[in-house]
Amino acid sequence: MVDSISPLSKVTQPLLIIFAISHGLFANVSLANPVTNNAETTGQGDGKQTPSNPIQISPESEARANQLVVSHLPELKNILRRLRESEQQEYAKAIHDLARSARKLELAESRADGGFEVELQLLKSQTKVNLLTARLRVRDSNRDRKQLRSALTRFHSAQIERTKYEVQALRNRLVHTQKQLASAEQRLESKQQLTTEQLEKNYLRLIRKAGREPDGRTDANPSGKPSQTNTEKTSTKSQPNKSQPNKSPPPEPPGKDLP
């Protein structure tokens, strides 16, 4: 099976197959002939196969993926290097996948809630399981079988820790939501207890703030100018009108009542 894989050399074929299987790069390709069976490749005059839609990777993605490998997945370093030298498009796919995992770890680290270590252990254990599975697919080995059993146990433990983390995160979110609910219920109760008298006071305060008189006196003064108070009106009525003459009867002449 290995001898039929072209155009890779026999030295690099096992490592590349391991890497490809572990990252799902040959999911739709037969291992007997991963190049010629790919429907997304087109033939060239020199006999090489070129993908019709090549994957483009940015320098930032490549740097992020390489940093992840150096820091946490050193077992992929040589495999990634050989893949870059032999299969540019498969290398691009691998970089894309690793960069996505790196971004996920960066997001977990930014939350500072313990999720980074959980995600990292899950990624490392899963990568180990995939590599050992792919290695056994290329060559059977009792040593790899034992390592796979141990790696699978670690991966299962990492899955449990990941689920515990998710449950705790949901609990924390629930506590926060319950606090928000209690606060909203208090505001609702406060609004419902507002009496009619308090509403009227608020209404009058806003009317005065707008420069208007309370209800019932607005029509008497449509111009908006300050009107006289009741006291001022009473005082004006009680004052005598100086412009009118005194209409009291004139005094009778003296001696009118004498016989």
C-alpha positions as a Markdown table, in Angstrom:
| # | Residue | x | y | z |
|---|---|---|---|---|
| 1 | Met | 0.0 | 0.0 | 0.0 |
| 2 | Val | 2.8 | 2.4 | 0.9 |
| 3 | Asp | 4.7 | 1.7 | -2.3 |
| 4 | Ser | 1.7 | 2.8 | -4.4 |
| 5 | Ile | 1.5 | 6.3 | -3.0 |
| 6 | Ser | 3.0 | 8.8 | -5.4 |
| 7 | Pro | 4.9 | 11.1 | -5.8 |
| 8 | Leu | 6.1 | 11.1 | -2.1 |
| 9 | Ser | 9.3 | 9.2 | -1.2 |
| 10 | Lys | 9.1 | 6.1 | 0.9 |
| 11 | Val | 10.9 | 7.9 | 3.7 |
| 12 | Thr | 8.3 | 10.6 | 4.1 |
| 13 | Gln | 5.2 | 8.6 | 3.3 |
| 14 | Pro | 4.4 | 7.0 | 6.7 |
| 15 | Leu | 4.8 | 10.4 | 8.5 |
| 16 | Leu | 2.6 | 12.2 | 6.0 |
| 17 | Ile | -0.1 | 9.5 | 6.1 |
| 18 | Ile | -0.1 | 9.8 | 9.9 |
| 19 | Phe | -0.4 | 13.5 | 9.8 |
| 20 | Ala | -3.0 | 13.5 | 7.1 |
| 21 | Ile | -5.2 | 10.9 | 8.8 |
| 22 | Ser | -4.8 | 12.6 | 12.2 |
| 23 | His | -6.1 | 15.9 | 10.7 |
| 24 | Gly | -8.7 | 14.4 | 8.4 |
| 25 | Leu | -6.9 | 15.6 | 5.3 |
| 26 | Phe | -7.5 | 12.4 | 3.3 |
| 27 | Ala | -11.1 | 11.9 | 4.4 |
| 28 | Asn | -12.4 | 11.6 | 0.8 |
| 29 | Val | -9.2 | 10.1 | -0.7 |
| 30 | Ser | -8.2 | 6.5 | -0.9 |
| 31 | Leu | -4.9 | 5.8 | 0.9 |
| 32 | Ala | -4.0 | 3.5 | -2.0 |
| 33 | Asn | -3.7 | 6.5 | -4.3 |
| 34 | Pro | -4.6 | 9.8 | -2.5 |
| 35 | Val | -3.7 | 12.0 | -5.4 |
| 36 | Thr | -5.3 | 10.5 | -8.5 |
| 37 | Asn | -8.5 | 9.6 | -6.6 |
| 38 | Asn | -9.1 | 13.2 | -5.6 |
| 39 | Ala | -11.9 | 14.7 | -7.8 |
| 40 | Glu | -10.8 | 18.2 | -6.9 |
| 41 | Thr | -7.4 | 18.0 | -8.7 |
| 42 | Thr | -6.5 | 18.6 | -12.3 |
| 43 | Gly | -3.7 | 17.1 | -14.3 |
| 44 | Gln | -0.8 | 19.0 | -15.6 |
| 45 | Gly | 1.6 | 18.4 | -18.5 |
| 46 | Asp | 4.4 | 17.2 | -16.2 |
| 47 | Gly | 2.3 | 14.5 | -14.6 |
| 48 | Lys | 1.8 | 16.4 | -11.3 |
| 49 | Gln | -1.6 | 17.0 | -9.8 |
| 50 | Thr | -2.7 | 20.6 | -8.9 |
| 51 | Pro | -5.8 | 21.3 | -6.9 |
| 52 | Ser | -8.5 | 23.3 | -8.7 |
| 53 | Asn | -9.1 | 25.5 | -5.6 |
| 54 | Pro | -5.9 | 25.9 | -3.7 |
| 55 | Ile | -6.1 | 26.9 | -0.1 |
| 56 | Gln | -4.4 | 30.3 | 0.7 |
| 57 | Ile | -2.9 | 30.8 | 4.1 |
| 58 | Ser | -1.9 | 34.1 | 5.6 |
| 59 | Pro | 1.5 | 34.6 | 7.3 |
| 60 | Glu | -0.4 | 35.3 | 10.6 |
| 61 | Ser | -2.2 | 31.9 | 10.4 |
| 62 | Glu | 1.1 | 30.1 | 9.6 |
| 63 | Ala | 2.8 | 31.8 | 12.5 |
| 64 | Arg | 0.0 | 31.0 | 14.9 |
| 65 | Ala | -0.1 | 27.4 | 13.8 |
| 66 | Asn | 3.7 | 27.0 | 14.1 |
| 67 | Gln | 3.7 | 28.5 | 17.5 |
| 68 | Leu | 1.1 | 26.1 | 18.7 |
| 69 | Val | 3.2 | 23.2 | 17.4 |
| 70 | Val | 6.3 | 24.5 | 19.1 |
| 71 | Ser | 4.6 | 25.2 | 22.4 |
| 72 | His | 2.2 | 22.3 | 22.8 |
| 73 | Leu | 2.4 | 19.8 | 20.0 |
| 74 | Pro | 6.1 | 19.1 | 19.3 |
| 75 | Glu | 5.4 | 15.7 | 17.9 |
| 76 | Leu | 4.0 | 17.4 | 14.8 |
| 77 | Lys | 7.0 | 19.6 | 14.2 |
| 78 | Asn | 8.9 | 17.2 | 11.9 |
| 79 | Ile | 5.8 | 15.9 | 10.2 |
| 80 | Leu | 4.7 | 19.5 | 9.4 |
| 81 | Arg | 8.1 | 20.4 | 8.1 |
| 82 | Arg | 8.2 | 17.4 | 5.7 |
| 83 | Leu | 4.6 | 18.1 | 4.6 |
| 84 | Arg | 5.6 | 21.6 | 3.7 |
| 85 | Glu | 8.5 | 20.3 | 1.6 |
| 86 | Ser | 6.5 | 17.7 | -0.3 |
| 87 | Glu | 2.8 | 18.7 | -0.4 |
| 88 | Gln | 2.0 | 22.4 | -0.3 |
| 89 | Gln | -1.7 | 22.1 | -0.4 |
| 90 | Glu | -1.9 | 19.4 | 2.3 |
| 91 | Tyr | 0.5 | 21.6 | 4.3 |
| 92 | Ala | -1.9 | 24.6 | 3.8 |
| 93 | Lys | -4.9 | 22.4 | 5.0 |
| 94 | Ala | -2.9 | 21.4 | 8.1 |
| 95 | Ile | -1.9 | 25.0 | 8.9 |
| 96 | His | -5.5 | 26.1 | 8.5 |
| 97 | Asp | -6.6 | 23.4 | 11.0 |
| 98 | Leu | -3.9 | 24.1 | 13.5 |
| 99 | Ala | -4.5 | 27.9 | 13.3 |
| 100 | Arg | -8.1 | 27.4 | 14.1 |
| 101 | Ser | -7.2 | 25.3 | 17.1 |
| 102 | Ala | -4.7 | 28.0 | 18.2 |
| 103 | Arg | -7.4 | 30.7 | 18.0 |
| 104 | Lys | -9.7 | 28.6 | 20.1 |
| 105 | Leu | -7.0 | 28.3 | 22.8 |
| 106 | Glu | -6.4 | 32.0 | 22.6 |
| 107 | Leu | -10.0 | 32.7 | 23.2 |
| 108 | Ala | -10.1 | 30.3 | 26.2 |
| 109 | Glu | -7.0 | 31.9 | 27.6 |
| 110 | Ser | -8.5 | 35.4 | 27.3 |
| 111 | Arg | -11.5 | 34.4 | 29.5 |
| 112 | Ala | -9.1 | 33.5 | 32.4 |
| 113 | Asp | -11.6 | 31.1 | 33.9 |
| 114 | Gly | -9.5 | 27.8 | 33.7 |
| 115 | Gly | -10.8 | 26.9 | 30.3 |
| 116 | Phe | -7.4 | 27.2 | 28.6 |
| 117 | Glu | -5.8 | 24.3 | 30.4 |
| 118 | Val | -8.9 | 22.2 | 29.8 |
| 119 | Glu | -8.9 | 22.9 | 26.1 |
| 120 | Leu | -5.2 | 22.3 | 25.8 |
| 121 | Gln | -5.3 | 18.9 | 27.5 |
| 122 | Leu | -8.2 | 17.9 | 25.3 |
| 123 | Leu | -6.3 | 18.9 | 22.1 |
| 124 | Lys | -3.0 | 17.2 | 23.1 |
| 125 | Ser | -4.7 | 14.0 | 24.1 |
| 126 | Gln | -6.8 | 13.9 | 21.0 |
| 127 | Thr | -3.8 | 14.5 | 18.8 |
| 128 | Lys | -1.9 | 11.7 | 20.5 |
| 129 | Val | -4.8 | 9.3 | 19.9 |
| 130 | Asn | -5.1 | 10.3 | 16.3 |
| 131 | Leu | -1.4 | 9.9 | 15.7 |
| 132 | Leu | -1.2 | 6.5 | 17.3 |
| 133 | Thr | -4.3 | 5.3 | 15.4 |
| 134 | Ala | -2.7 | 6.5 | 12.1 |
| 135 | Arg | 0.6 | 4.8 | 13.0 |
| 136 | Leu | -1.2 | 1.5 | 13.6 |
| 137 | Arg | -2.9 | 1.8 | 10.3 |
| 138 | Val | 0.5 | 2.0 | 8.6 |
| 139 | Arg | 2.2 | -0.6 | 10.8 |
| 140 | Asp | 0.9 | -2.8 | 13.5 |
| 141 | Ser | 2.9 | -2.7 | 16.8 |
| 142 | Asn | 2.2 | -4.0 | 20.3 |
| 143 | Arg | 3.9 | -0.9 | 21.7 |
| 144 | Asp | 1.7 | 1.4 | 19.8 |
| 145 | Arg | -1.4 | -0.6 | 20.9 |
| 146 | Lys | -0.4 | -0.1 | 24.5 |
| 147 | Gln | 0.3 | 3.6 | 24.0 |
| 148 | Leu | -3.0 | 4.0 | 22.2 |
| 149 | Arg | -4.9 | 2.4 | 25.1 |
| 150 | Ser | -3.2 | 4.8 | 27.5 |
| 151 | Ala | -3.7 | 7.8 | 25.3 |
| 152 | Leu | -7.4 | 6.9 | 24.9 |
| 153 | Thr | -7.8 | 6.8 | 28.7 |
| 154 | Arg | -6.2 | 10.3 | 28.9 |
| 155 | Phe | -8.4 | 11.6 | 26.1 |
| 156 | His | -11.5 | 10.2 | 27.9 |
| 157 | Ser | -10.4 | 12.0 | 31.1 |
| 158 | Ala | -9.9 | 15.2 | 29.2 |
| 159 | Gln | -13.4 | 14.9 | 27.8 |
| 160 | Ile | -14.8 | 14.5 | 31.3 |
| 161 | Glu | -12.9 | 17.6 | 32.5 |
| 162 | Arg | -14.2 | 19.6 | 29.5 |
| 163 | Thr | -17.8 | 18.6 | 30.3 |
| 164 | Lys | -17.3 | 19.5 | 33.9 |
| 165 | Tyr | -16.0 | 22.9 | 32.8 |
| 166 | Glu | -19.0 | 23.4 | 30.6 |
| 167 | Val | -21.4 | 22.4 | 33.4 |
| 168 | Gln | -19.7 | 24.9 | 35.8 |
| 169 | Ala | -19.8 | 27.6 | 33.3 |
| 170 | Leu | -23.5 | 27.1 | 32.8 |
| 171 | Arg | -24.0 | 27.2 | 36.6 |
| 172 | Asn | -22.1 | 30.4 | 36.9 |
| 173 | Arg | -24.2 | 31.9 | 34.1 |
| 174 | Leu | -27.4 | 30.7 | 35.8 |
| 175 | Val | -26.4 | 32.4 | 39.1 |
| 176 | His | -25.7 | 35.6 | 37.2 |
| 177 | Thr | -29.0 | 35.3 | 35.4 |
| 178 | Gln | -30.9 | 34.7 | 38.7 |
| 179 | Lys | -29.4 | 37.8 | 40.2 |
| 180 | Gln | -30.5 | 39.8 | 37.2 |
| 181 | Leu | -34.0 | 38.3 | 37.5 |
| 182 | Ala | -34.2 | 39.2 | 41.2 |
| 183 | Ser | -33.2 | 42.8 | 40.4 |
| 184 | Ala | -35.8 | 43.0 | 37.7 |
| 185 | Glu | -38.5 | 41.7 | 39.9 |
| 186 | Gln | -37.6 | 44.3 | 42.6 |
| 187 | Arg | -37.9 | 47.1 | 40.0 |
| 188 | Leu | -41.3 | 45.7 | 38.9 |
| 189 | Glu | -42.6 | 45.6 | 42.4 |
| 190 | Ser | -41.5 | 49.1 | 43.0 |
| 191 | Lys | -43.3 | 50.3 | 39.9 |
| 192 | Gln | -46.4 | 48.5 | 40.9 |
| 193 | Gln | -46.5 | 50.1 | 44.4 |
| 194 | Leu | -46.5 | 53.6 | 43.0 |
| 195 | Thr | -49.7 | 55.2 | 44.3 |
| 196 | Thr | -52.1 | 57.5 | 42.5 |
| 197 | Glu | -51.1 | 60.3 | 44.7 |
| 198 | Gln | -47.5 | 59.9 | 43.8 |
| 199 | Leu | -48.3 | 59.8 | 40.1 |
| 200 | Glu | -50.3 | 63.1 | 40.5 |
| 201 | Lys | -47.4 | 64.7 | 42.3 |
| 202 | Asn | -45.0 | 63.6 | 39.5 |
| 203 | Tyr | -47.5 | 64.9 | 37.0 |
| 204 | Leu | -47.8 | 68.4 | 38.7 |
| 205 | Arg | -44.0 | 68.6 | 39.0 |
| 206 | Leu | -43.6 | 68.0 | 35.3 |
| 207 | Ile | -46.3 | 70.5 | 34.5 |
| 208 | Arg | -44.6 | 73.2 | 36.5 |
| 209 | Lys | -41.3 | 72.3 | 35.0 |
| 210 | Ala | -42.8 | 72.9 | 31.6 |
| 211 | Gly | -43.9 | 76.4 | 32.8 |
| 212 | Arg | -47.6 | 75.6 | 32.8 |
| 213 | Glu | -50.4 | 76.0 | 35.4 |
| 214 | Pro | -52.0 | 72.9 | 36.8 |
| 215 | Asp | -55.2 | 71.6 | 35.2 |
| 216 | Gly | -58.3 | 73.8 | 35.3 |
| 217 | Arg | -56.4 | 77.1 | 34.9 |
| 218 | Thr | -54.6 | 76.6 | 31.7 |
| 219 | Asp | -57.5 | 78.0 | 29.4 |
| 220 | Ala | -57.8 | 81.3 | 31.4 |
| 221 | Asn | -54.3 | 82.2 | 30.5 |
| 222 | Pro | -53.6 | 80.9 | 27.0 |
| 223 | Ser | -50.7 | 83.3 | 26.4 |
| 224 | Gly | -48.6 | 81.6 | 29.0 |
| 225 | Lys | -48.1 | 84.8 | 31.0 |
| 226 | Pro | -48.3 | 84.6 | 34.8 |
| 227 | Ser | -51.9 | 85.2 | 35.9 |
| 228 | Gln | -53.1 | 87.0 | 39.0 |
| 229 | Thr | -53.6 | 84.9 | 42.1 |
| 230 | Asn | -56.9 | 84.8 | 44.0 |
| 231 | Thr | -55.4 | 87.1 | 46.7 |
| 232 | Glu | -54.4 | 89.7 | 44.2 |
| 233 | Lys | -57.9 | 89.6 | 42.6 |
| 234 | Thr | -59.6 | 90.1 | 46.0 |
| 235 | Ser | -57.4 | 93.0 | 46.9 |
| 236 | Thr | -58.2 | 94.7 | 43.7 |
| 237 | Lys | -61.9 | 94.5 | 44.2 |
| 238 | Ser | -61.7 | 95.9 | 47.8 |
| 239 | Gln | -59.9 | 99.1 | 46.7 |
| 240 | Pro | -62.2 | 102.1 | 45.9 |
| 241 | Asn | -62.4 | 103.5 | 42.4 |
| 242 | Lys | -60.7 | 106.9 | 42.6 |
| 243 | Ser | -61.7 | 107.8 | 39.1 |
| 244 | Gln | -65.5 | 107.9 | 40.0 |
| 245 | Pro | -67.1 | 110.9 | 41.9 |
| 246 | Asn | -68.7 | 110.6 | 45.3 |
| 247 | Lys | -72.4 | 110.0 | 44.8 |
| 248 | Ser | -73.5 | 110.6 | 48.5 |
| 249 | Pro | -76.6 | 113.0 | 48.9 |
| 250 | Pro | -75.7 | 116.7 | 49.4 |
| 251 | Pro | -76.4 | 118.2 | 53.0 |
| 252 | Glu | -79.7 | 119.9 | 53.5 |
| 253 | Pro | -79.7 | 123.7 | 54.0 |
| 254 | Pro | -79.9 | 125.0 | 57.6 |
| 255 | Gly | -83.3 | 126.0 | 58.9 |
| 256 | Lys | -85.3 | 123.8 | 56.7 |
| 257 | Asp | -87.0 | 122.0 | 59.6 |
| 258 | Leu | -87.9 | 125.3 | 61.5 |
| 259 | Pro | -91.6 | 126.3 | 61.8 |
